[in-house]
Amino acid sequence: MIQKESASTFCAALVVALLAPFGLAQSRPASGGFTLEQVMSTPFPSDLAAASKANRIAWAVAFKGQRNIWIADAPNFTARQVTHYNDDDGGELASVRLTPDGRTVLYSRNSTNTHDNDVADPTSNVQEPKQDVWAADADAPNAQPRRLGEMNCGAEGCEDIEVSPDGQWAVWPARRQLWIAPVNGSQPAKSLAWIRGDNRMPKWSPDSKRIAFVSNRGDHAFIGVYEFGKPTIRWIAPTVDRDSYPRWSPDGKQIAFVRVNGAMGKQPILEIRPTPWAIWVGDADSGKAHKIWQSATDLNGSIPRQTADESFDFGNGRIVFAYEEDGWNHLYSVPLSGGKETLLTPGEFDVEHVEHSRDGNSVIYSSNQHDADPLDFDRRHIWRVALAGGPPQALTKGATNEFHPVEMADGTIACLGSTATTPAMPYVLSNGARKLIAGKCCSASTTCTTTTTPTPRISTWRALAT
């Protein structure tokens, strides 16, 4: 823990460490450095996504204020621009998704709602901006994106577009309800059903006939199942607890979810309390469920909200989840029948981004694992580990950073990557090496590379933090 007498020294060292390598602490750029305008115009990719039945990836990139969707196909992975938003208007792109066949890319555009229930408008446009859901035909160069419906969700990172496994429908949570629209835009978006509470986290069943979701009622929350053509919602083992993160089994017969105790009233505001949790598995038809695993009840046993959503899922006969009982954010698995959890990623490091393999036998993740190189503690690399356990396999290594992995239909892995001298860009992995995908976008920028490698400062940070 940082001592009081070290706090000012720590802050000063951190500022110098962050600014000095890039020349930003100076009023004018040093020889070979960047101008502020160049740094602000560096391309920044996000929301990398892969098609489940095609070897295609898509991502959003912000470049000189313009935000657009790009795609790339195996085997050459030549990047192609799909959308052509040419203005620096603050129109953020989020929740990028591909239909299973990869032919349509879906995304939301514009910011989430502010506290005043408005969408951000940095251009002072006289037309009220909206946050909408859009779809674009990836293989039609001259086709214009089509608006599927309004989103306007009200929290940072709330964008969550879920495409049905048959590729025909999109559902998303917004304004306390679930909204659905055909991907082809033939009908306007409409509310899925009238459901009490704040409804979110929709997940399609494998046959595209049902949607599991969370219905938050304030101090408790239910897992519900909407089935097309049925007049009522089926609730999965409803109680006064708070249930979340519904996941369908590959055969569509079971739903796994996380259960946390119901909220308690009249608790001290500033007290730090643990949030123990449990994994339950329910029958999708009867609604009956049973507990298969329980966390510890101390602070380290609390649910890891940062990574719980993307790490929690079914594998072949097991459930994968994130857990911090040893003080590090690690991946574990437990048999569907219950029992002792298996630690998949042992060591003094944190797991960050997680991708579940298409075959259900392994999990792919990024972390600062530093078995071979101590400097990897300050980097990110891509790893794979079997769900049953065993030594993790390093898929990337070296003086680089790789994160946000996705797996394509044939098992090829793509990710975002950077170095100390190049900004983040999409890469495809092969035989332990990475290949740059979007070089065309980067070549237009004068800030893609620098000859100056920053001196590591993290050792100073660690020393002050002990």
C-alpha positions as CSV (number, residue, x, y, z in Angstrom):
1,M,0.0,0.0,0.0
2,I,1.3,3.5,-0.9
3,Q,2.2,5.4,2.3
4,K,1.1,9.1,2.7
5,E,4.7,10.4,2.6
6,S,5.2,8.7,-0.8
7,A,2.0,9.8,-2.4
8,S,3.2,13.1,-3.9
9,T,6.5,11.4,-5.1
10,F,4.4,8.6,-6.6
11,C,2.2,11.0,-8.5
12,A,5.1,13.0,-9.8
13,A,7.0,9.9,-10.9
14,L,3.9,8.6,-12.7
15,V,3.3,11.8,-14.6
16,V,6.9,11.9,-15.7
17,A,6.8,8.2,-16.7
18,L,3.7,8.7,-18.8
19,L,4.6,12.0,-20.5
20,A,8.4,12.0,-20.9
21,P,8.8,9.2,-23.4
22,F,6.5,10.9,-25.9
23,G,7.7,14.4,-25.5
24,L,4.3,15.6,-24.3
25,A,5.7,17.1,-21.2
26,Q,7.5,19.7,-23.4
27,S,5.8,22.7,-24.9
28,R,7.3,21.8,-28.3
29,P,8.1,18.3,-29.6
30,A,11.8,17.3,-29.4
31,S,13.6,16.2,-32.5
32,G,12.0,13.0,-33.7
33,G,9.0,13.5,-31.4
34,F,5.3,14.0,-32.0
35,T,3.1,17.1,-32.1
36,L,0.0,16.9,-30.0
37,E,-2.1,16.9,-33.2
38,Q,-0.2,13.8,-34.5
39,V,-0.8,12.0,-31.2
40,M,-4.5,12.8,-31.2
41,S,-4.9,11.5,-34.8
42,T,-3.3,8.1,-34.1
43,P,-5.7,5.3,-35.3
44,F,-7.4,3.5,-32.5
45,P,-9.2,0.2,-33.1
46,S,-11.8,-1.4,-30.8
47,D,-14.6,-3.9,-30.7
48,L,-12.9,-6.7,-32.6
49,A,-15.4,-9.4,-33.6
50,A,-15.3,-12.7,-35.5
51,A,-18.0,-14.5,-37.5
52,S,-18.9,-17.9,-36.1
53,K,-19.3,-19.7,-39.4
54,A,-16.9,-17.7,-41.7
55,N,-13.3,-16.7,-41.5
56,R,-14.0,-13.0,-41.3
57,I,-13.3,-10.4,-38.6
58,A,-14.7,-6.9,-38.2
59,W,-13.6,-4.0,-36.0
60,A,-14.2,-0.3,-35.4
61,V,-11.4,2.2,-35.8
62,A,-11.2,5.9,-34.9
63,F,-8.8,7.7,-37.2
64,K,-8.4,11.5,-37.2
65,G,-11.8,11.8,-35.5
66,Q,-13.6,9.7,-38.1
67,R,-15.0,6.4,-36.9
68,N,-15.7,3.5,-39.2
69,I,-16.1,-0.2,-39.5
70,W,-13.5,-2.4,-41.3
71,I,-13.4,-6.1,-42.1
72,A,-10.8,-8.6,-43.3
73,D,-11.1,-12.2,-44.7
74,A,-8.9,-15.2,-44.6
75,P,-6.5,-16.2,-45.9
76,N,-4.9,-12.9,-47.0
77,F,-6.7,-10.7,-44.5
78,T,-6.7,-7.6,-46.7
79,A,-8.5,-4.9,-44.7
80,R,-11.6,-3.3,-46.4
81,Q,-13.6,-0.3,-45.1
82,V,-17.3,-1.0,-44.8
83,T,-18.7,2.3,-43.6
84,H,-17.7,5.8,-44.7
85,Y,-18.5,8.3,-41.9
86,N,-16.3,11.2,-43.0
87,D,-16.9,13.7,-40.3
88,D,-15.3,14.2,-36.9
89,D,-18.7,14.4,-35.2
90,G,-18.1,12.3,-32.1
91,G,-20.2,9.4,-33.4
92,E,-18.8,6.6,-31.3
93,L,-19.1,3.0,-32.7
94,A,-19.7,0.2,-30.2
95,S,-20.9,-3.4,-29.9
96,V,-19.6,-4.5,-33.3
97,R,-21.1,-7.8,-34.3
98,L,-21.0,-10.1,-37.4
99,T,-23.8,-12.4,-38.5
100,P,-22.7,-16.0,-38.4
101,D,-22.0,-16.1,-42.2
102,G,-20.1,-12.8,-41.9
103,R,-22.1,-11.0,-44.6
104,T,-23.6,-8.4,-42.3
105,V,-22.0,-6.2,-39.7
106,L,-24.0,-4.7,-36.9
107,Y,-23.0,-1.8,-34.6
108,S,-24.4,1.1,-32.5
109,R,-23.5,4.7,-33.4
110,N,-23.3,7.7,-31.1
111,S,-22.7,7.9,-27.4
112,T,-24.8,6.5,-24.6
113,N,-27.3,8.8,-22.8
114,T,-26.0,11.5,-20.5
115,H,-27.4,12.1,-17.0
116,D,-29.8,14.5,-18.6
117,N,-31.0,11.6,-20.9
118,D,-29.4,13.2,-23.9
119,V,-26.9,11.8,-26.5
120,A,-23.7,13.7,-26.6
121,D,-23.6,16.4,-29.3
122,P,-20.0,17.8,-29.7
123,T,-20.9,19.5,-33.0
124,S,-23.8,21.5,-31.6
125,N,-26.0,20.2,-34.4
126,V,-29.5,21.6,-34.7
127,Q,-30.9,18.1,-35.2
128,E,-31.2,16.0,-32.0
129,P,-28.7,13.1,-32.1
130,K,-29.8,9.6,-31.3
131,Q,-27.9,6.5,-30.5
132,D,-29.1,3.9,-33.0
133,V,-28.4,0.3,-34.1
134,W,-27.2,-0.1,-37.7
135,A,-26.5,-2.9,-40.1
136,A,-24.3,-2.8,-43.1
137,D,-23.8,-5.4,-45.9
138,A,-20.1,-6.3,-45.8
139,D,-19.9,-7.5,-49.4
140,A,-21.8,-4.6,-51.1
141,P,-19.3,-1.8,-51.6
142,N,-21.9,0.9,-52.4
143,A,-24.6,-0.2,-50.0
144,Q,-25.5,2.3,-47.3
145,P,-25.9,1.2,-43.7
146,R,-29.5,0.7,-42.7
147,R,-31.0,1.8,-39.4
148,L,-32.5,-1.0,-37.4
149,G,-33.8,1.0,-34.5
150,E,-33.1,3.3,-31.6
151,M,-30.9,2.2,-28.7
152,N,-30.2,5.2,-26.4
153,C,-29.1,3.0,-23.5
154,G,-28.2,5.0,-20.3
155,A,-24.9,3.8,-18.9
156,E,-21.3,3.7,-20.1
157,G,-20.6,0.4,-21.9
158,C,-24.3,-0.6,-22.0
159,E,-24.3,-1.3,-25.8
160,D,-25.0,-5.0,-26.2
161,I,-26.3,-6.1,-29.6
162,E,-26.9,-9.9,-29.8
163,V,-27.4,-11.6,-33.2
164,S,-29.4,-14.7,-33.4
165,P,-27.5,-17.9,-34.3
166,D,-29.5,-18.1,-37.6
167,G,-28.4,-14.6,-38.4
168,Q,-31.9,-13.3,-39.0
169,W,-32.6,-11.2,-35.9
170,A,-30.8,-8.7,-33.5
171,V,-31.9,-8.0,-30.0
172,W,-30.5,-5.3,-27.6
173,P,-31.4,-3.9,-24.2
174,A,-32.3,-0.2,-23.9
175,R,-34.6,2.0,-21.8
176,R,-35.4,-0.9,-19.4
177,Q,-36.8,-3.2,-22.2
178,L,-35.4,-5.6,-24.8
179,W,-35.8,-4.5,-28.4
180,I,-35.7,-6.7,-31.5
181,A,-35.4,-6.1,-35.2
182,P,-34.8,-8.2,-38.3
183,V,-31.2,-7.9,-39.6
184,N,-32.4,-7.2,-43.1
185,G,-34.2,-4.1,-41.9
186,S,-37.6,-5.2,-43.3
187,Q,-39.4,-4.2,-40.1
188,P,-38.8,-1.5,-37.6
189,A,-37.5,-2.4,-34.2
190,K,-40.1,-3.1,-31.5
191,S,-40.2,-4.1,-27.9
192,L,-39.7,-7.9,-27.5
193,A,-42.4,-8.0,-24.8
194,W,-43.9,-6.1,-21.9
195,I,-41.7,-7.2,-19.0
196,R,-41.5,-5.5,-15.6
197,G,-38.1,-4.3,-14.3
198,D,-34.9,-3.2,-16.0
199,N,-34.3,-6.0,-18.5
200,R,-30.8,-6.6,-19.9
201,M,-28.1,-9.3,-20.8
202,P,-30.1,-11.0,-23.6
203,K,-28.7,-14.3,-24.8
204,W,-30.1,-16.4,-27.7
205,S,-30.8,-20.1,-27.5
206,P,-28.8,-22.2,-30.0
207,D,-31.9,-22.8,-32.1
208,S,-32.8,-19.0,-32.2
209,K,-36.3,-19.7,-30.7
210,R,-35.8,-18.4,-27.2
211,I,-34.0,-15.5,-25.4
212,A,-32.7,-15.7,-21.9
213,F,-32.3,-12.4,-20.1
214,V,-31.9,-10.7,-16.7
215,S,-34.9,-8.8,-15.2
216,N,-33.5,-6.5,-12.5
217,R,-36.1,-5.5,-9.9
218,G,-33.9,-3.3,-7.7
219,D,-33.0,-5.4,-4.7
220,H,-33.4,-8.7,-6.5
221,A,-33.2,-10.0,-10.1
222,F,-34.5,-12.9,-12.1
223,I,-33.4,-15.0,-15.1
224,G,-36.2,-15.1,-17.6
225,V,-36.8,-17.0,-20.8
226,Y,-38.9,-15.5,-23.6
227,E,-40.0,-18.1,-26.1
228,F,-41.4,-16.9,-29.5
229,G,-45.1,-17.8,-29.7
230,K,-45.6,-18.4,-26.0
231,P,-47.8,-16.1,-24.0
232,T,-45.8,-16.0,-20.8
233,I,-42.2,-15.6,-19.5
234,R,-40.6,-18.7,-17.9
235,W,-38.5,-17.8,-14.8
236,I,-35.6,-19.9,-13.8
237,A,-35.7,-20.7,-10.1
238,P,-36.8,-17.2,-9.0
239,T,-35.9,-16.0,-5.5
240,V,-35.2,-12.8,-3.6
241,D,-31.5,-13.1,-4.7
242,R,-29.9,-11.3,-7.6
243,D,-29.3,-13.5,-10.7
244,S,-27.3,-12.5,-13.7
245,Y,-25.1,-13.6,-16.7
246,P,-27.4,-16.3,-18.2
247,R,-25.7,-18.8,-20.6
248,W,-27.2,-21.5,-22.7
249,S,-25.7,-24.9,-22.9
250,P,-24.7,-26.0,-26.5
251,D,-27.7,-28.3,-26.7
252,G,-30.1,-25.6,-25.5
253,K,-31.4,-27.7,-22.6
254,Q,-29.7,-25.9,-19.7
255,I,-29.0,-22.3,-18.6
256,A,-26.1,-21.5,-16.3
257,F,-26.2,-18.3,-14.3
258,V,-24.6,-16.4,-11.4
259,R,-26.5,-15.8,-8.1
260,V,-25.6,-13.1,-5.6
261,N,-27.5,-12.5,-2.3
262,G,-30.3,-10.0,-2.5
263,A,-29.6,-6.4,-1.6
264,M,-29.9,-5.6,2.1
265,G,-31.3,-2.3,3.4
266,K,-29.9,0.1,6.0
267,Q,-26.2,-0.9,5.4
268,P,-23.3,1.5,6.2
269,I,-22.6,3.5,3.0
270,L,-18.8,3.5,3.2
271,E,-18.3,0.0,4.5
272,I,-16.5,-2.4,2.1
273,R,-18.4,-5.7,2.1
274,P,-17.7,-8.9,0.3
275,T,-20.0,-10.0,-2.5
276,P,-19.9,-13.8,-2.4
277,W,-21.6,-15.6,-5.3
278,A,-22.6,-19.0,-6.7
279,I,-23.0,-20.7,-10.0
280,W,-26.3,-22.3,-10.7
281,V,-27.5,-24.5,-13.6
282,G,-31.2,-24.7,-14.5
283,D,-33.4,-26.7,-16.8
284,A,-34.6,-24.4,-19.6
285,D,-37.9,-26.1,-19.9
286,S,-39.0,-26.7,-16.2
287,G,-37.2,-23.7,-14.7
288,K,-35.8,-25.8,-11.9
289,A,-32.2,-25.1,-11.0
290,H,-29.4,-26.3,-8.6
291,K,-26.2,-24.9,-7.3
292,I,-22.9,-26.4,-8.6
293,W,-20.3,-24.1,-7.0
294,Q,-20.0,-21.5,-4.2
295,S,-17.3,-18.8,-3.8
296,A,-15.5,-18.0,-0.6
297,T,-17.1,-15.4,1.6
298,D,-14.2,-13.0,2.1
299,L,-13.4,-10.0,0.0
300,N,-11.2,-11.9,-2.5
301,G,-14.2,-14.3,-3.0
302,S,-16.3,-11.4,-4.4
303,I,-17.6,-11.7,-7.9
304,P,-15.0,-10.1,-10.3
305,R,-17.3,-7.7,-12.2
306,Q,-14.6,-6.6,-14.6
307,T,-14.2,-10.0,-16.3
308,A,-17.2,-12.0,-15.1
309,D,-19.3,-11.4,-18.3
310,E,-16.8,-12.5,-21.0
311,S,-15.3,-15.3,-18.9
312,F,-18.4,-17.1,-17.8
313,D,-19.7,-19.8,-20.2
314,F,-20.2,-23.5,-20.9
315,G,-17.4,-25.7,-22.1
316,N,-17.5,-29.4,-22.9
317,G,-19.0,-30.7,-19.6
318,R,-17.7,-27.8,-17.6
319,I,-18.4,-24.2,-16.7
320,V,-15.6,-21.6,-17.1
321,F,-15.5,-18.5,-14.9
322,A,-13.2,-15.8,-13.5
323,Y,-12.3,-15.8,-9.7
324,E,-9.9,-13.7,-7.5
325,E,-9.6,-15.9,-4.4
326,D,-5.8,-15.9,-4.5
327,G,-5.7,-12.1,-5.1
328,W,-5.2,-12.4,-8.9
329,N,-7.9,-12.5,-11.5
330,H,-7.7,-16.1,-12.8
331,L,-9.7,-18.5,-14.9
332,Y,-11.2,-21.6,-13.3
333,S,-13.5,-24.4,-14.4
334,V,-15.9,-26.7,-12.6
335,P,-17.7,-29.8,-13.8
336,L,-21.4,-29.5,-14.6
337,S,-22.1,-32.0,-11.9
338,G,-20.4,-29.7,-9.4
339,G,-17.4,-30.2,-7.1
340,K,-14.0,-28.6,-6.6
341,E,-13.0,-25.9,-9.1
342,T,-9.8,-26.3,-11.2
343,L,-7.4,-23.4,-11.4
344,L,-6.6,-23.0,-15.1
345,T,-4.2,-20.0,-15.0
346,P,-1.9,-20.2,-11.9
347,G,0.6,-17.5,-11.2
348,E,1.1,-13.9,-10.1
349,F,-0.7,-12.2,-13.0
350,D,-4.1,-11.1,-14.1
351,V,-6.3,-12.5,-16.9
352,E,-7.9,-9.6,-18.9
353,H,-9.7,-10.5,-22.2
354,V,-11.3,-13.9,-22.6
355,E,-12.5,-15.8,-25.7
356,H,-14.0,-19.3,-25.5
357,S,-12.9,-21.7,-28.2
358,R,-15.4,-22.8,-30.9
359,D,-15.0,-26.5,-30.0
360,G,-15.6,-25.9,-26.3
361,N,-12.3,-27.6,-25.3
362,S,-10.2,-24.6,-24.4
363,V,-10.2,-20.9,-23.5
364,I,-8.1,-18.2,-25.1
365,Y,-7.1,-15.2,-23.1
366,S,-4.7,-12.2,-22.7
367,S,-2.7,-11.7,-19.6
368,N,0.6,-10.3,-18.2
369,Q,1.9,-13.8,-17.5
370,H,5.7,-13.5,-17.2
371,D,7.0,-17.0,-16.9
372,A,9.7,-16.6,-19.6
373,D,10.4,-12.8,-19.5
374,P,10.0,-10.7,-16.3
375,L,9.2,-7.7,-18.4
376,D,6.1,-9.4,-19.6
377,F,4.6,-8.4,-16.3
378,D,4.1,-5.0,-18.0
379,R,2.9,-6.4,-21.3
380,R,0.0,-8.4,-22.6
381,H,0.2,-11.7,-24.6
382,I,-2.3,-14.2,-25.9
383,W,-2.5,-17.7,-24.2
384,R,-4.6,-20.8,-24.6
385,V,-5.4,-23.4,-21.8
386,A,-7.5,-26.5,-21.8
387,L,-10.7,-26.5,-19.8
388,A,-9.7,-29.6,-17.9
389,G,-6.4,-27.9,-16.8
390,G,-2.8,-28.3,-17.7
391,P,0.0,-25.8,-18.6
392,P,-1.2,-22.8,-20.6
393,Q,0.2,-22.4,-24.1
394,A,1.7,-19.1,-25.1
395,L,0.4,-18.0,-28.6
396,T,2.4,-14.8,-28.7
397,K,5.6,-13.5,-27.1
398,G,8.3,-10.9,-27.3
399,A,8.5,-7.1,-26.7
400,T,4.9,-6.6,-27.9
401,N,1.4,-6.3,-26.6
402,E,-1.5,-8.5,-27.7
403,F,-5.0,-8.3,-26.3
404,H,-8.7,-8.8,-27.1
405,P,-8.4,-12.2,-28.9
406,V,-11.2,-13.6,-31.1
407,E,-11.4,-17.0,-32.8
408,M,-12.7,-17.5,-36.4
409,A,-14.7,-20.5,-37.7
410,D,-11.5,-22.5,-38.6
411,G,-9.8,-21.8,-35.3
412,T,-7.6,-18.9,-36.6
413,I,-7.1,-16.3,-33.9
414,A,-7.0,-12.6,-34.4
415,C,-6.3,-9.9,-31.8
416,L,-5.4,-6.3,-31.3
417,G,-1.7,-5.6,-30.8
418,S,0.8,-2.8,-30.3
419,T,4.4,-2.1,-29.3
420,A,6.2,0.6,-27.5
421,T,6.6,2.4,-30.8
422,T,3.4,1.5,-32.8
423,P,-0.2,2.1,-31.9
424,A,-2.8,-0.7,-31.5
425,M,-3.9,-2.4,-34.8
426,P,-5.6,-5.7,-35.7
427,Y,-3.3,-8.8,-36.2
428,V,-3.8,-12.4,-37.1
429,L,-1.8,-15.1,-35.3
430,S,0.0,-18.0,-36.9
431,N,2.8,-20.3,-35.5
432,G,3.6,-17.9,-32.6
433,A,3.9,-14.9,-34.9
434,R,1.5,-12.0,-35.6
435,K,0.7,-10.5,-39.0
436,L,-0.5,-6.9,-39.3
437,I,-4.0,-6.7,-40.9
438,A,-4.8,-3.0,-41.3
439,G,-1.6,-1.6,-42.6
440,K,-3.5,0.4,-45.2
441,C,-5.1,2.5,-42.6
442,C,-1.9,3.0,-40.7
443,S,0.1,3.9,-43.7
444,A,-1.9,7.1,-44.1
445,S,-0.8,8.3,-40.6
446,T,2.5,9.9,-39.7
447,T,2.1,8.7,-36.1
448,C,2.0,5.0,-36.7
449,T,5.6,4.5,-35.7
450,T,8.4,6.2,-33.8
451,T,12.0,5.5,-33.4
452,T,11.9,6.3,-29.7
453,T,11.4,3.3,-27.3
454,P,10.2,4.5,-23.9
455,T,12.3,3.5,-20.9
456,P,10.3,1.3,-18.6
457,R,9.2,3.2,-15.5
458,I,7.0,0.6,-13.9
459,S,9.9,-0.4,-11.5
460,T,9.7,3.0,-9.9
461,W,5.9,2.6,-9.6
462,R,6.2,-0.8,-8.0
463,A,8.9,0.5,-5.5
464,L,6.6,3.3,-4.4
465,A,3.6,1.0,-4.1
466,T,5.2,-1.3,-1.6
